[in-house]
C-alpha cells in the first residue's frame, strides 16, 4: 500500500519553533499496513520517534519525530496511486 507523508517542520536544531509556517514537504512511502509504513519511513529518514504513533480509521496516522535538523510532525494518508503489481 502506498502512503503520502506530509512532513511539517516544528523546531530548529536548538529546539526553537521554526519561524516560517510554510515548512511543509510531501513524500511517499510504502508498507503492507500503516505500522509498517511509519516504521520504514522513520528508519529510512534516520529519525527517532517521539511518543506514540496516533492511528486513525482508514489507514491514517500522525507521528512526531526528531532528526538532526529538528523536530517534525508526520501525517500519513493513503495515496491514490497504486503500487504496480510484481511479476513472478
C-alpha positions in Angstrom: 0.0 0.0 0.0 1.3 3.5 -0.9 1.1 6.4 1.6 1.6 10.1 1.2 3.6 11.7 4.1 3.2 15.3 5.0 6.3 16.4 6.9 5.8 19.7 8.9 9.0 21.2 10.4 8.3 22.3 14.0 11.6 23.2 15.6 15.1 24.0 14.6 18.2 22.2 15.8 18.2 24.4 19.0 14.6 23.5 19.9 13.2 26.9 18.9 10.0 26.9 16.8 10.5 27.3 13.1 9.8 30.9 12.1 8.2 30.1 8.7 4.8 28.3 8.9 5.4 27.1 5.3 7.9 24.5 6.3 6.0 21.6 4.8 7.2 18.9 2.4 5.4 15.8 0.9 6.9 12.4 0.3 5.6 8.9 -0.4 6.3 5.6 1.2 5.0 2.0 1.0 4.1 -0.6 3.6 1.7 -3.5 4.0 -0.1 -1.5 6.7 0.2 1.8 8.4 2.5 0.5 11.2 5.0 -0.8 8.6 4.8 2.4 6.5 5.6 4.5 9.6 8.4 2.2 10.7 10.0 2.2 7.2 9.7 5.9 6.7 11.3 6.7 10.1 14.1 4.2 9.6 14.9 5.5 6.1 14.7 9.1 7.2 17.2 8.5 10.1 14.6 9.8 12.5 13.7 9.0 16.1 10.1 8.5 17.1 9.0 10.8 19.9 6.0 9.4 21.8 3.3 7.2 20.3 2.0 7.0 16.7 -1.6 8.2 16.7 -3.6 5.9 14.4 -7.0 6.8 12.9 -9.5 4.9 10.9 -8.8 4.5 7.2 -5.1 3.9 7.4 -4.3 7.4 8.7 -1.6 8.2 11.3 0.3 11.0 12.9 3.8 10.7 14.4 6.3 13.2 15.8 10.0 12.6 15.1 13.3 14.1 15.9 16.1 14.3 13.3 19.5 16.2 13.3 17.7 19.1 11.6 14.9 19.5 14.3 11.5 18.1 15.3 8.9 17.2 12.7 5.3 16.1 12.6 4.5 13.4 10.1 1.0 12.8 8.8 0.4 9.6 6.8 -2.5 9.2 4.5 -3.3 6.5 1.9 -2.3 7.6 -1.6 -4.5 7.3 -4.6 -1.6 5.9 -6.6 -1.4 2.2 -6.8 1.7 0.2 -6.4 2.4 -1.6 -9.7 1.9 -5.4 -9.4 5.0 -7.5 -9.0 5.8 -10.2 -11.6 6.7 -13.7 -10.6 
